[in-house]
Amino acid sequence: GPPKPPLGTCLLLRPGPFSRLVRELCLLFTRGVDYRWQRLALMALQEAAEAFIVRLLEDAYLCSLHARRVTLFPKDLQLVRRLRGPEWGGI
């Protein structure tokens, strides 16, 4: 079977597509400079990104429950980002 990830690492996204996305964004923001990425750096970035997104979605779902809905709406995500402030990707 496929190799098992190191202990304590349970990623939600496949590492390959995430790595390609990071490299593509890096090219975009560095105006074409092709930086090399260490595998552990990509893994750390992916863990942090996934943790951030999961926490954002959890908080947004709490907002939808507060509004007595079980469906997550874009306005729930917008409210969470607004409440968190600019340092957390908010307005």
N, C-alpha and C positions, 0 to 999 in steps of 0.2 A: 504494500500500500504506500500512500504518500508519506513523506517524512513528517514526524510529529514536531510541532513547534516547541521551543524551550518552555520549561516550567513557568507558569505565571503569565503566559502570553496566549490569549484567546482572542484573535482578531476577528472582526465581523466581515471585513472586506478582504478579498484576495489580494495578496501583496503585489502581484504583477501589475494589475490595472492601477492600483494606487501609486506604485512607483512611476508608471508612465505618466500619470496625471501630475505628480510632483515635478517630474523632469520637464514636462510641457509648460507648466506654470513658471518654473524657474527660468526657462528660456525666454518666456514672455516678459518677465519682470527684470531680466538682466540684459535685455536688448540683444539676445542671441548668444550670449556667453554660455558655453556648455560646461557647467560645473559637473564634477564627478561626485557621486554620493556614496558614502559607506553604507553597507547593508544595515548596520546597527543604527545609523542615523535615520535611515528611512523607516526602520521599525519603530524607533522612538517617536518620530514624527507621526506615524500612523496611529500608535497607541494614544498619543495626546489628542490627535484630531478626533478619533473615535470616542474617546472619553468626553470631549467637549460636546460633540454632537449628541451623544446619548443623554448627557445631563440637560442639554438644551431641550430635547424632545420630552424628557421626563417632566421638566418644569412647565413646558407648554401644555402637556396633557393635564397637569394639575390645574392650569388655567381653564381648560375646556371642562373639566369636572366641576370647577367652581361655578361655571356658567350653566351647570346642569346639562351638559352635553357629553356624549361619549365619543363624538367625532372631533378630531383635531383639525382646526381651521388655520389658515395662514395668519389670521389676526391673533391667534394664541401665541404663535412664534414671535410675531411683531411685538406683542405685549411683553413677553419675557425679555426680548432684546432691549426694549425700552426701559424696563425696570432694572436690568443689569447695568445699564450705562455704557458709555462709549468705550471704556477699557475692556469690555467683554463682547465687543462686536455689536453694540447697540447704537442707538441714534445719538 
